[in-house]
Amino acid sequence: MPRLILLNGPPACGKSTLARMFADRHPLALDLDIDRVRDLLGAWRDHAGPAGLLARDIALAAARTHLTSGYDVIVPQLLARPRFIEQAEALAAELGCAFHEIVLIDSREDALRRFVLRDGEGVLDPAELAAMYDRLTALMATRPAVRFVHSHEGEIERTYAEFSSVLERAEER
């Protein structure tokens, strides 16, 4: 049975790296990075809100196609609001696919530090990032099936092993 895996978490915690590793280790799995889809839209920076929503709609359509073809889809994305999570969960249910919601998490302080190290001055100021982190953790408290994986900085194989273990245990249920 194909799986739709949402890999949520704060910026700079390793979501994209883990998703790429997953796709590389699962033939024909799709690493569906919504930010990359958004980047394909013309002048998206001038229309960031609508572009983000359109990219998510495109991602759901792509996920549908890939899942109905019998292959896994992993979506690495910071999702601090429930709409897309609920849409993805409904898609998996409609298609009879497994749905897994996993959050790659680090402490608030370490997540902020890692983001600043990765992006330098970056697009977000630390207060905005802290607010996003808080929205994410508040939302996750309302999601009973969510599973957490600690992001071990500089230890991607260890983090991937824990991610794989969490995914396996979730599938046993």
Long-range contacts (C-beta under 8 A, 24 or more apart in sequence): 1-96, 1-97, 1-98, 2-66, 2-67, 2-70, 2-71, 2-72, 2-73, 2-95, 2-97, 2-98, 3-72, 3-73, 3-97, 3-98, 3-99, 3-100, 3-171, 4-63, 4-67, 4-72, 4-73, 4-75, 4-88, 4-91, 4-92, 4-97, 4-98, 4-99, 4-100, 5-72, 5-73, 5-74, 5-75, 5-100, 5-102, 5-167, 6-75, 6-77, 6-79, 6-85, 6-88, 6-99, 6-100, 6-101, 6-102, 7-74, 7-75, 7-76, 7-77, 7-102, 7-103, 7-104, 7-163, 8-77, 8-78, 8-79, 8-85, 8-101, 8-102, 8-103, 8-104, 8-136, 8-140, 8-146, 9-78, 9-103, 9-104, 9-105, 9-106, 9-136, 9-151, 10-78, 10-105, 10-106, 10-111, 10-115, 10-129, 10-132, 10-133, 10-136, 11-78, 11-111, 11-115, 11-118, 11-119, 11-124, 11-129, 11-132, 12-111, 12-114, 12-115, 12-117, 12-118, 12-119, 13-104, 13-105, 13-106, 13-111, 13-114, 13-151, 14-104, 14-151, 14-156, 14-159, 15-76, 15-77, 15-78, 15-104, 16-76, 17-156, 18-76, 18-104, 18-156, 18-159, 18-160, 18-163, 19-74, 19-75, 19-76, 21-156, 21-160, 22-72, 22-74, 22-160, 22-163, 23-74, 26-72, 28-71, 29-71, 29-72, 29-73, 29-74, 30-62, 30-63, 30-66, 30-71, 30-72, 30-73, 30-74, 31-74, 31-76, 32-59, 32-62, 32-63, 32-66, 32-73, 32-74, 32-75, 33-75, 33-76, 33-77, 34-59, 34-75, 34-77, 35-77, 37-62, 56-84, 56-87, 60-87, 60-88, 60-91, 63-88, 63-91, 64-91, 64-95, 67-91, 67-92, 67-95, 67-97, 68-95, 78-132, 78-136, 79-136, 79-139, 80-132, 80-135, 80-136, 80-139, 81-135, 81-139, 82-139, 82-142, 82-143, 85-143, 98-171, 100-147, 100-167, 100-170, 100-171, 101-143, 101-145, 101-146, 101-147, 102-146, 102-147, 102-148, 102-149, 102-163, 102-166, 102-167, 102-170, 103-136, 103-140, 103-146, 103-147, 103-148, 103-149, 104-149, 104-151, 104-159, 104-163, 105-137, 105-148, 105-149, 105-150, 105-151, 106-150, 106-151, 106-153, 108-133, 108-134, 108-137, 110-153, 114-153
